[in-house]
Amino acid sequence: MIIVPVNEEYAILKAFAKQEQTPGVPGLDVLNIDITGLAAAYGCKVSRAETPDELSDQVKEALENNGPTVIAAVIDPAIPPLL
């Protein structure tokens, strides 16, 4: 089982840019990567968890199944403060 955190951006690098007062750094948004589509193309069972409860349920299910499973876990896109 593989759990892939999905927030479609490099939030930690955005946090550094904010700290260094250099907002708008290009290339920090990583949009439209279809994690579940890629995993399915390789024959993996796939799912997408939008909440912690969904993630918990999907992890339990993945542990009961044979074969590879990829869970795309949506995470909070908020930029964390570094200090």
BELPE-V509712 format. One record per helix or strand of 3 or more residues. SS is the DSSP state (@ for helix, = for strand). FROM is the first residue (numbers start at 1). TO is the last residue. Records with the same first field share a line. If there is no record, write none. Layout:
# BELPE-V509712
SS: FROM-TO + FROM-TO
This chain:
# BELPE-V509712
=: 2-6 + 45-49 + 69-74
@: 11-19 + 35-41 + 52-64
